[in-house]
Amino acid sequence: MLQFVKTTGDLNQNLSAAAHLIHGSSEGRFTITYCPGHLTRLEIESVNFTYSDLNMMMKKYNPKKLRDGYNTTPEGEKVFFISNPALGLWAHKDRFK
C-alpha cells in the first residue's frame, strides 16, 4: 500500500484516504465489498477490494431492515451488519447478543 501511495497522485495528495484503505484491511479474515456508487469497478478492485453495484446491494442488504450484529437474509446468508462503521468495528461482541 505504501508503494501505491507513492505512485498514485490522488492518494499521495490525500493521505487520510490512504489511511482508511490501510485500516480497512480484513487481513484475510472476512470479505469487504465496496459499493460506492461513484467509483468504478476498476478503481475498487485496483486496491484489492471487492466491488458490487450500490443499487443491487441496497435491495439485498437493506439497512432499514438490518439490525446491528448478525442477521440472516431471506436467502439464508448470514451477514454481520454495522450501522455505524466508525464505531461498530471497535464494539465488543457482547453488545450484539
Biotite code that builds the C-alpha atoms (Angstrom):
import biotite.structure as struc

atoms = struc.array([
    struc.Atom([0.000, 0.000, 0.000], chain_id="A", res_id=1, res_name="MET", atom_name="CA", element="C"),
    struc.Atom([2.813, 2.437, 0.786], chain_id="A", res_id=2, res_name="LEU", atom_name="CA", element="C"),
    struc.Atom([4.240, 1.969, -2.710], chain_id="A", res_id=3, res_name="GLN", atom_name="CA", element="C"),
    struc.Atom([0.766, 2.614, -4.145], chain_id="A", res_id=4, res_name="PHE", atom_name="CA", element="C"),
    struc.Atom([0.552, 5.871, -2.144], chain_id="A", res_id=5, res_name="VAL", atom_name="CA", element="C"),
    struc.Atom([3.936, 6.977, -3.535], chain_id="A", res_id=6, res_name="LYS", atom_name="CA", element="C"),
    struc.Atom([2.928, 6.338, -7.137], chain_id="A", res_id=7, res_name="THR", atom_name="CA", element="C"),
    struc.Atom([-0.719, 7.458, -7.131], chain_id="A", res_id=8, res_name="THR", atom_name="CA", element="C"),
    struc.Atom([-1.338, 11.193, -7.185], chain_id="A", res_id=9, res_name="GLY", atom_name="CA", element="C"),
    struc.Atom([-4.830, 11.015, -5.682], chain_id="A", res_id=10, res_name="ASP", atom_name="CA", element="C"),
    struc.Atom([-3.683, 9.041, -2.654], chain_id="A", res_id=11, res_name="LEU", atom_name="CA", element="C"),
    struc.Atom([-0.447, 10.996, -2.353], chain_id="A", res_id=12, res_name="ASN", atom_name="CA", element="C"),
    struc.Atom([-2.477, 14.185, -2.054], chain_id="A", res_id=13, res_name="GLN", atom_name="CA", element="C"),
    struc.Atom([-4.992, 12.662, 0.351], chain_id="A", res_id=14, res_name="ASN", atom_name="CA", element="C"),
    struc.Atom([-3.184, 10.601, 2.975], chain_id="A", res_id=15, res_name="LEU", atom_name="CA", element="C"),
    struc.Atom([-6.333, 10.243, 5.062], chain_id="A", res_id=16, res_name="SER", atom_name="CA", element="C"),
    struc.Atom([-7.890, 8.227, 2.213], chain_id="A", res_id=17, res_name="ALA", atom_name="CA", element="C"),
    struc.Atom([-4.794, 6.016, 2.125], chain_id="A", res_id=18, res_name="ALA", atom_name="CA", element="C"),
    struc.Atom([-5.014, 5.534, 5.891], chain_id="A", res_id=19, res_name="ALA", atom_name="CA", element="C"),
    struc.Atom([-8.646, 4.451, 5.598], chain_id="A", res_id=20, res_name="HIS", atom_name="CA", element="C"),
    struc.Atom([-7.698, 1.919, 2.940], chain_id="A", res_id=21, res_name="LEU", atom_name="CA", element="C"),
    struc.Atom([-4.959, 0.536, 5.165], chain_id="A", res_id=22, res_name="ILE", atom_name="CA", element="C"),
    struc.Atom([-7.203, 0.434, 8.241], chain_id="A", res_id=23, res_name="HIS", atom_name="CA", element="C"),
    struc.Atom([-9.972, -1.111, 6.167], chain_id="A", res_id=24, res_name="GLY", atom_name="CA", element="C"),
    struc.Atom([-7.991, -4.284, 5.574], chain_id="A", res_id=25, res_name="SER", atom_name="CA", element="C"),
    struc.Atom([-9.628, -7.515, 6.654], chain_id="A", res_id=26, res_name="SER", atom_name="CA", element="C"),
    struc.Atom([-6.250, -9.252, 6.858], chain_id="A", res_id=27, res_name="GLU", atom_name="CA", element="C"),
    struc.Atom([-7.929, -12.188, 5.156], chain_id="A", res_id=28, res_name="GLY", atom_name="CA", element="C"),
    struc.Atom([-10.431, -12.766, 7.976], chain_id="A", res_id=29, res_name="ARG", atom_name="CA", element="C"),
    struc.Atom([-13.555, -11.670, 6.075], chain_id="A", res_id=30, res_name="PHE", atom_name="CA", element="C"),
    struc.Atom([-14.643, -10.159, 2.769], chain_id="A", res_id=31, res_name="THR", atom_name="CA", element="C"),
    struc.Atom([-15.034, -6.428, 2.238], chain_id="A", res_id=32, res_name="ILE", atom_name="CA", element="C"),
    struc.Atom([-17.286, -5.383, -0.633], chain_id="A", res_id=33, res_name="THR", atom_name="CA", element="C"),
    struc.Atom([-17.406, -1.722, -1.597], chain_id="A", res_id=34, res_name="TYR", atom_name="CA", element="C"),
    struc.Atom([-20.488, -0.339, -3.339], chain_id="A", res_id=35, res_name="CYS", atom_name="CA", element="C"),
    struc.Atom([-19.561, 3.333, -3.707], chain_id="A", res_id=36, res_name="PRO", atom_name="CA", element="C"),
    struc.Atom([-21.998, 4.376, -6.415], chain_id="A", res_id=37, res_name="GLY", atom_name="CA", element="C"),
    struc.Atom([-19.450, 6.838, -7.810], chain_id="A", res_id=38, res_name="HIS", atom_name="CA", element="C"),
    struc.Atom([-16.228, 4.836, -8.253], chain_id="A", res_id=39, res_name="LEU", atom_name="CA", element="C"),
    struc.Atom([-15.693, 2.257, -10.953], chain_id="A", res_id=40, res_name="THR", atom_name="CA", element="C"),
    struc.Atom([-15.181, -1.467, -10.528], chain_id="A", res_id=41, res_name="ARG", atom_name="CA", element="C"),
    struc.Atom([-11.619, -0.984, -11.777], chain_id="A", res_id=42, res_name="LEU", atom_name="CA", element="C"),
    struc.Atom([-10.875, 1.664, -9.143], chain_id="A", res_id=43, res_name="GLU", atom_name="CA", element="C"),
    struc.Atom([-12.187, -0.522, -6.310], chain_id="A", res_id=44, res_name="ILE", atom_name="CA", element="C"),
    struc.Atom([-10.528, -3.715, -7.495], chain_id="A", res_id=45, res_name="GLU", atom_name="CA", element="C"),
    struc.Atom([-7.217, -1.912, -8.148], chain_id="A", res_id=46, res_name="SER", atom_name="CA", element="C"),
    struc.Atom([-6.784, -1.610, -4.366], chain_id="A", res_id=47, res_name="VAL", atom_name="CA", element="C"),
    struc.Atom([-7.732, -5.261, -3.812], chain_id="A", res_id=48, res_name="ASN", atom_name="CA", element="C"),
    struc.Atom([-11.296, -4.827, -2.605], chain_id="A", res_id=49, res_name="PHE", atom_name="CA", element="C"),
    struc.Atom([-14.410, -6.483, -3.977], chain_id="A", res_id=50, res_name="THR", atom_name="CA", element="C"),
    struc.Atom([-16.818, -4.294, -5.959], chain_id="A", res_id=51, res_name="TYR", atom_name="CA", element="C"),
    struc.Atom([-20.571, -4.524, -6.284], chain_id="A", res_id=52, res_name="SER", atom_name="CA", element="C"),
    struc.Atom([-23.379, -2.353, -7.616], chain_id="A", res_id=53, res_name="ASP", atom_name="CA", element="C"),
    struc.Atom([-24.803, 0.003, -4.980], chain_id="A", res_id=54, res_name="LEU", atom_name="CA", element="C"),
    struc.Atom([-28.466, -0.246, -6.022], chain_id="A", res_id=55, res_name="ASN", atom_name="CA", element="C"),
    struc.Atom([-28.390, -4.038, -6.165], chain_id="A", res_id=56, res_name="MET", atom_name="CA", element="C"),
    struc.Atom([-26.756, -4.328, -2.746], chain_id="A", res_id=57, res_name="MET", atom_name="CA", element="C"),
    struc.Atom([-29.116, -1.793, -1.133], chain_id="A", res_id=58, res_name="MET", atom_name="CA", element="C"),
    struc.Atom([-32.014, -4.029, -2.173], chain_id="A", res_id=59, res_name="LYS", atom_name="CA", element="C"),
    struc.Atom([-30.293, -7.198, -0.979], chain_id="A", res_id=60, res_name="LYS", atom_name="CA", element="C"),
    struc.Atom([-28.998, -5.727, 2.310], chain_id="A", res_id=61, res_name="TYR", atom_name="CA", element="C"),
    struc.Atom([-31.498, -3.010, 3.136], chain_id="A", res_id=62, res_name="ASN", atom_name="CA", element="C"),
    struc.Atom([-30.004, -1.087, 6.094], chain_id="A", res_id=63, res_name="PRO", atom_name="CA", element="C"),
    struc.Atom([-33.503, -0.118, 7.227], chain_id="A", res_id=64, res_name="LYS", atom_name="CA", element="C"),
    struc.Atom([-34.295, -3.792, 7.802], chain_id="A", res_id=65, res_name="LYS", atom_name="CA", element="C"),
    struc.Atom([-30.970, -4.957, 9.273], chain_id="A", res_id=66, res_name="LEU", atom_name="CA", element="C"),
    struc.Atom([-30.018, -4.670, 12.932], chain_id="A", res_id=67, res_name="ARG", atom_name="CA", element="C"),
    struc.Atom([-26.528, -4.316, 14.375], chain_id="A", res_id=68, res_name="ASP", atom_name="CA", element="C"),
    struc.Atom([-24.800, -7.660, 14.670], chain_id="A", res_id=69, res_name="GLY", atom_name="CA", element="C"),
    struc.Atom([-25.579, -10.928, 12.914], chain_id="A", res_id=70, res_name="TYR", atom_name="CA", element="C"),
    struc.Atom([-28.507, -11.120, 10.519], chain_id="A", res_id=71, res_name="ASN", atom_name="CA", element="C"),
    struc.Atom([-29.765, -13.841, 8.200], chain_id="A", res_id=72, res_name="THR", atom_name="CA", element="C"),
    struc.Atom([-31.041, -12.758, 4.790], chain_id="A", res_id=73, res_name="THR", atom_name="CA", element="C"),
    struc.Atom([-34.201, -14.287, 3.265], chain_id="A", res_id=74, res_name="PRO", atom_name="CA", element="C"),
    struc.Atom([-31.833, -16.363, 1.092], chain_id="A", res_id=75, res_name="GLU", atom_name="CA", element="C"),
    struc.Atom([-30.222, -17.811, 4.245], chain_id="A", res_id=76, res_name="GLY", atom_name="CA", element="C"),
    struc.Atom([-26.970, -15.841, 4.068], chain_id="A", res_id=77, res_name="GLU", atom_name="CA", element="C"),
    struc.Atom([-25.503, -14.927, 7.451], chain_id="A", res_id=78, res_name="LYS", atom_name="CA", element="C"),
    struc.Atom([-24.146, -11.353, 7.500], chain_id="A", res_id=79, res_name="VAL", atom_name="CA", element="C"),
    struc.Atom([-22.752, -9.078, 10.183], chain_id="A", res_id=80, res_name="PHE", atom_name="CA", element="C"),
    struc.Atom([-24.216, -5.568, 9.960], chain_id="A", res_id=81, res_name="PHE", atom_name="CA", element="C"),
    struc.Atom([-22.588, -2.460, 11.427], chain_id="A", res_id=82, res_name="ILE", atom_name="CA", element="C"),
    struc.Atom([-24.828, 0.607, 11.223], chain_id="A", res_id=83, res_name="SER", atom_name="CA", element="C"),
    struc.Atom([-22.002, 2.991, 12.128], chain_id="A", res_id=84, res_name="ASN", atom_name="CA", element="C"),
    struc.Atom([-18.690, 1.552, 10.906], chain_id="A", res_id=85, res_name="PRO", atom_name="CA", element="C"),
    struc.Atom([-16.716, 4.323, 12.610], chain_id="A", res_id=86, res_name="ALA", atom_name="CA", element="C"),
    struc.Atom([-17.895, 2.965, 15.959], chain_id="A", res_id=87, res_name="LEU", atom_name="CA", element="C"),
    struc.Atom([-19.048, -0.552, 15.183], chain_id="A", res_id=88, res_name="GLY", atom_name="CA", element="C"),
    struc.Atom([-15.698, -2.064, 14.319], chain_id="A", res_id=89, res_name="LEU", atom_name="CA", element="C"),
    struc.Atom([-14.481, -1.342, 17.832], chain_id="A", res_id=90, res_name="TRP", atom_name="CA", element="C"),
    struc.Atom([-17.578, -2.541, 19.675], chain_id="A", res_id=91, res_name="ALA", atom_name="CA", element="C"),
    struc.Atom([-17.352, -5.589, 21.918], chain_id="A", res_id=92, res_name="HIS", atom_name="CA", element="C"),
    struc.Atom([-19.217, -8.669, 20.667], chain_id="A", res_id=93, res_name="LYS", atom_name="CA", element="C"),
    struc.Atom([-21.311, -8.877, 23.864], chain_id="A", res_id=94, res_name="ASP", atom_name="CA", element="C"),
    struc.Atom([-23.192, -5.750, 22.772], chain_id="A", res_id=95, res_name="ARG", atom_name="CA", element="C"),
    struc.Atom([-24.694, -7.663, 19.850], chain_id="A", res_id=96, res_name="PHE", atom_name="CA", element="C"),
    struc.Atom([-26.312, -10.515, 21.786], chain_id="A", res_id=97, res_name="LYS", atom_name="CA", element="C"),
])
